[in-house]
Amino acid sequence: MSLPLNPVQREAVRYLDGPRLVLAGAGSGKTRVITAKIGRLIERGHDPKRIVAITLTNRAARQMRERAGGLLAQQGRTGLAADVTICTFHALGLKIIRGDTAALGLKPGFSIVDPGDIEPIVSELLQTTDRARGHNRGQTPIDEPACPGDNSTRADLSFSLRARNKYR
């Protein structure tokens, strides 16, 4: 390995008998250890498609992918870096869900919407509904259905949005 490691880090990299959790503070070399571990596993014949490295931030995942790619290139294994899954916990969850959408009853192109994105979407839908009905904004009767075929009203929807904002 061409990465400088202290004795404890070397021990973590050399351990090949199962998963190994690496917990350490900021700037202590976690990314270097995990990168070296990825290189060691591939060097010892492990399938890169069965290696997963999970980080907490997109920045750390990007940095780890770059470092792993560089290390594997030094080892003459350039193409294998793309086969290793290096991502955040949330990205891994999304990857697993996207791989099993049918079993989960989801459409393949589903979207995950952040709660902060919902209000502008609903607001735009209400404005579009108002225009389609020929009403000016604010003149639509409060007890009209908010959506065709739905029993909820604009008042229900408005209450829901206010309640969501209150308890955020």
Helices and strands as residue ranges (DSSP letters): H 7-14, H 30-43, G 48-50, E 52-55, H 58-74, G 78-83, E 85-88, H 89-99, H 101-104, H 115-133, H 154-166
